[in-house]
């Protein structure tokens, strides 16, 4: 009777010990992944902040005026409203149309 209880309790203890070490290893791997993802997130945030700063600098009225003076007002042409895309899908549609036309032209040239 005593031996059965001892064997059962020892077996349960060893099983829990193995399960605990497996869980600990998995959490260590997860923590490493979280740490690497956090560093990537920080790098992306830094890039976003730099891009925003560049955008604010380049779109400031004084900077635009400097660039216009460099290229001259005669060479300045505003963007046509038809060239402004409100959604990326509109851009893809037009791009697909132009690539299809280029492919058709290439086929015609090959036939000649």
Protein Blocks (a to p, Z undefined) as FASTA:
>chain_A
ZZmmmmmmmmmmmmmmmmmmmmmmmmmmmmmmmmmmmmmmmmmmmmmmmmmmmmmmmmpm
klmmmmmmmnopklpccddfklpcfbfklmmmmmmmmmmmmmmmmmmmmmZZ
